[in-house]
Amino acid sequence: MSDEDDAPAPGSPEAVAGECETVSVSVGDRTEYVATVTLSRPDARNALNAQLRAELKDVLDAVEASDVRVVVLTGSAESGAFVAGADVKELRERGPLEQREASKRPRVYEYVDDLEQPVIAAINGHALGGGCELAQACDVRIAREDAKLGQPEINLGIMPGGGGTQRLARLVGEGQAMRLILSGEIIDAAEARDIGLVDEVCDDGEFEERVTELAGRMAAKSPLALEFAKKAVKASSRMDLDAGIEYEAELFAQLFAAEDKNEGIDAFLDGRDPEWQGE
């Protein structure tokens, strides 16, 4: 087989990531239809500089256009962090006009939040500042027991600017969000789980296995049902109850036009595994 035969298809997540220096992707290596997106800027513990943010956006665009059903977002082992924060040197050089430009949406946080596929944050190290905000934008957060999380921006005379004041309060409540944001306190993974900032904590020996198991369990489902269910759950914190129920009912009805609905029910009645087409 030639090297050309081994090359990823143009526009695929692997091909796009191959052009990146700070983001890599593996698709289906451990579980079919699961893309593991790894951030790797080890010299700065994955601090979110302009290059990493741009490359992550490009990769997520490619992922969304692919047949990937579930995304795992994590940091490289060499980086020793999930994301240690924003690039402080970049922040130091900006005035208000530059920061307004940098804050134009969609940023990486919105890319993750709005991605059609579910995103699991595999927090394998520190998730601070922008890194904590990136984790909050994911749909499920699993932390290794030695991880640390927090919003220490107040220590620099600034505040969270990547959605932290909004998503954190929705996850842990206003009081806990105030405590973390106004004090800059860094908490361990166990406390993060106790207050609802992360959903599960695993020791080092179980961490990767649990992330893989959960991603695989999700990826075995209809991609349309995954997308619509994610949208509906996200709406629960953004709409009042009546509007959210109406939205849920509409998405539920739309799935009845999909072949996957018939396949799922037929497979259940036949006692076999469904073969999803995403249609």
Secondary structure, 3 states (H helix, E strand, C coil): CCHHHHCCCCCCHHHHHHCCCCEEEEECCCCCCEEEEEECCHHHCCCECHHHHHHHHHHHHHHHCCCCCEEEEEECHHHCEEECCECHHHHHCCCHHHHHHHCCCCCHHHHHHHCCCCEEEEECCEEECHHHHHHHHCCEEEEECCCEEECHHHHHCCCCCCCHHHHHHHHHCHHHHHHHHHHCCEEEHHHHHHHCCCCEEECHHHHHHHHHHHHHHHHCCCHHHHHHHHHHHHHCCCCCHHHHHHHHHHHHHHHHHCHHHHHHHHHHHHCCCCCCCCC
